[in-house]
């Protein structure tokens, strides 16, 4: 397993941009769900992402998929985790607010830090990082308890967002501890896109009608998710995961819930009171401390 480098300015800039993209994507998913059933939309997004990725490889990165079949086990695990993650996340955003789902979903570094402490050499939890973990968990609990936001959410959606966060941490670890780490970022992402495109479309009818009166806005939202977020955004994230320490990459995810809460309030008129903002500060501070060395 190759040694990952410490975070530098180039990596930090890329992660800030990726965090902003993910925050806006939560709002887009919420809007798109009004036109398509959540699981069906997630499957269509994976189809679009796979098409964009294959086109990228054909035009710019020929040979990037060489060796893709040398780690079928790790690749299939990536696909299954990715499929399950987005079943949970899309349904969570259908049931609860962007603000609540985002705070829970972006608690991913908490679960990644716990697992990395057990599985990854050189990423042990110090006293400071443990304090950050406890702060972040307290912040998540406080956000879910907040009466003002709770009245607009649904605890079923909150639990699904938590499951999605844990599954996302599982993807990060799979990239590190299986032979999938030897693949290119393009191959890793394709292993997520192709199985999820098949699985999600197959199971989508089990979750109700596929269409919910889709319009131009919903179709545009789906295109944004498939082309920009999955096609290029996830590829950039996987490239960063291969270059930098897993916990350093995860540290920047504290920006996404902060931005998502702001966008949920600004674009969707979601209730955000002082207690909820206090909980958000705890989560952000905790994530920073988790990844401090």
PyMOL commands that set and color helices and strands:
alter all, ss='L'
color gray80, all
select helices_A, chain A and resi 9-32+38-60+68-95+98-105+108-119+127-145+147-150+155-177+179-182+185-207+216-243+246-251+254-268+274-290
alter helices_A, ss='H'
color red, helices_A
deselect
rebuild
show_as cartoon
